[in-house]
Amino acid sequence: MTYEQFNDSLSQDSPPDDLPVLLKALWYDGKGDWEEAHNIAQSREGTRDYDHLHAYLHRVEGDTWNAGYWYRRAGVEVFKGSLKEEWKTLVLSLL
């Protein structure tokens, strides 16, 4: 799947069946369903990619302190760009 195909899938009512779970979380976030995306991020706390997603989601929420905690747990730098840029970066890293 390409980034364009993933982005186009946001027009559907549900994520593509064969989408890996972390991409499903970003799909839900892309649809504005922060809660479902957050549930996925919390499902495997202590796993780097899940913790990175968790950090991003708390940044979306506006909770920068909590986001910083999760970035540190994931071992990644706090993203300096916009939320939209970080979402795209995360999607591309998982495709």
C-alpha positions in Angstrom: 0.0 0.0 0.0 1.2 3.5 -0.8 0.8 6.6 1.3 -1.7 7.9 -1.2 -3.7 4.6 -1.0 -3.7 4.8 2.8 -4.8 8.4 2.8 -7.5 7.6 0.2 -8.8 4.8 2.5 -9.8 7.5 5.0 -12.9 8.1 2.8 -14.1 4.6 3.8 -16.3 3.8 6.9 -13.8 1.2 8.3 -10.1 0.6 7.9 -8.9 -1.9 5.2 -9.0 -5.4 6.6 -5.4 -6.2 5.9 -4.0 -3.1 7.6 -1.4 -3.7 10.4 -2.6 -2.7 13.8 -0.4 0.4 14.2 -1.6 1.7 10.8 -5.2 1.0 11.9 -4.5 3.3 14.9 -3.3 6.1 12.6 -6.3 5.4 10.3 -8.6 6.0 13.3 -6.7 9.1 14.2 -7.0 10.3 10.6 -10.7 9.8 10.9 -10.8 11.8 14.2 -11.4 8.8 16.4 -8.6 9.6 18.9 -10.1 7.2 21.5 -9.8 4.1 19.3 -6.3 5.1 18.2 -5.3 5.6 21.9 -6.8 2.2 22.9 -4.5 0.6 20.3 -1.4 2.6 21.6 -2.1 1.5 25.1 -2.6 -2.2 24.2 1.2 -2.8 24.1 2.8 -0.2 26.3 6.5 -0.8 26.6 6.8 -1.6 22.9 8.8 1.2 21.1 6.4 1.8 18.1 3.3 1.7 20.3 5.0 4.1 22.8 5.9 6.4 19.9 2.3 6.3 18.7 1.2 7.0 22.2 3.4 10.1 22.4 2.0 11.4 19.1 -1.6 10.9 20.3 -1.0 12.8 23.5 0.5 15.6 21.5 -2.7 15.6 19.4 -4.6 15.8 22.7 -2.6 18.8 23.7 -1.0 17.1 26.7 2.6 18.0 26.0 3.9 16.8 29.4 2.4 13.3 28.8 3.6 13.3 25.2 7.1 14.0 26.4 6.9 11.1 28.8 6.0 8.7 26.0 8.6 10.1 23.5 11.2 9.4 26.2 9.8 5.9 26.8 9.9 5.3 23.0 13.5 6.6 22.9 12.7 9.1 20.2 13.0 12.9 20.0 9.9 15.0 20.4 8.7 15.8 16.8 9.4 19.4 15.9 7.0 19.8 13.0 3.2 20.0 12.8 0.8 17.2 13.9 0.0 16.6 10.2 3.6 16.2 9.4 4.2 13.8 12.3 1.1 11.8 11.3 2.5 11.4 7.7 6.0 10.6 9.0 4.5 7.8 11.2 2.3 6.4 8.4 5.3 6.3 6.0 7.5 4.6 8.6 4.9 1.9 9.0 4.0 1.3 5.4 
